[in-house]
Amino acid sequence: RFQLESEWQSLQRAGNILCCSPDEAIRRVERQANDGLDELLLGVGVGGTSSETVIKTLEEFADHVLTRFR
């Protein structure tokens, strides 16, 4: 277990971490936007994640999630 696991789990349960499918990410971002969210912070390159994986993840997020909010 990592040191902040309980905080991570709390944020995940609250829907504040988008470690989920694109459809679930869309639902969570929509819910947050309805509550006044106007900025989104993405932390993708965690703990040695390759540059290729980070780029692919960001491209997929942009293509499948962010395009819903234009």
C-alpha positions as CSV (number, residue, x, y, z in Angstrom):
1,R,0.0,0.0,0.0
2,F,1.2,3.5,-0.7
3,Q,1.1,6.3,1.8
4,L,-1.8,8.2,0.4
5,E,-4.0,5.2,-0.6
6,S,-6.8,6.2,1.8
7,E,-6.9,9.7,0.3
8,W,-6.9,8.2,-3.2
9,Q,-9.8,5.9,-2.4
10,S,-11.7,8.8,-0.8
11,L,-11.2,11.0,-3.9
12,Q,-12.1,8.1,-6.2
13,R,-15.4,7.3,-4.3
14,A,-16.3,11.0,-4.6
15,G,-15.8,10.9,-8.3
16,N,-12.9,13.3,-8.2
17,I,-10.3,10.9,-9.8
18,L,-11.0,9.8,-13.4
19,C,-9.4,6.4,-13.2
20,C,-12.3,4.8,-15.1
21,S,-13.8,4.1,-18.6
22,P,-14.3,7.0,-21.0
23,D,-18.1,6.8,-20.5
24,E,-17.7,7.0,-16.7
25,A,-15.3,9.9,-17.1
26,I,-17.9,11.7,-19.2
27,R,-20.5,11.2,-16.5
28,R,-18.2,12.4,-13.7
29,V,-17.0,15.5,-15.6
30,E,-20.6,16.3,-16.5
31,R,-21.6,16.0,-12.8
32,Q,-18.7,18.2,-11.7
33,A,-19.5,20.7,-14.4
34,N,-23.1,20.9,-13.3
35,D,-21.7,21.6,-9.8
36,G,-19.6,24.6,-11.1
37,L,-16.4,22.9,-12.3
38,D,-14.6,25.1,-14.8
39,E,-11.1,23.7,-14.7
40,L,-9.8,20.2,-14.8
41,L,-6.3,19.1,-13.7
42,L,-4.9,16.0,-15.3
43,G,-2.1,14.0,-13.8
44,V,-1.3,11.3,-16.3
45,G,2.4,10.5,-16.1
46,V,2.6,8.9,-12.7
47,G,5.5,6.8,-11.4
48,G,7.5,6.0,-14.4
49,T,4.7,5.9,-17.0
50,S,6.3,6.0,-20.5
51,S,5.9,9.1,-22.6
52,E,4.1,7.0,-25.3
53,T,1.5,5.9,-22.7
54,V,1.0,9.5,-21.4
55,I,0.5,10.8,-24.9
56,K,-1.9,8.0,-25.9
57,T,-3.9,8.5,-22.7
58,L,-4.2,12.3,-23.2
59,E,-5.2,11.8,-26.9
60,E,-7.8,9.3,-25.9
61,F,-9.1,11.5,-23.1
62,A,-9.3,14.4,-25.6
63,D,-11.0,12.4,-28.3
64,H,-13.5,10.6,-26.1
65,V,-14.2,12.9,-23.2
66,L,-13.3,16.5,-23.9
67,T,-15.0,16.6,-27.3
68,R,-18.3,16.2,-25.4
69,F,-17.8,19.6,-23.8
70,R,-17.1,21.9,-26.7
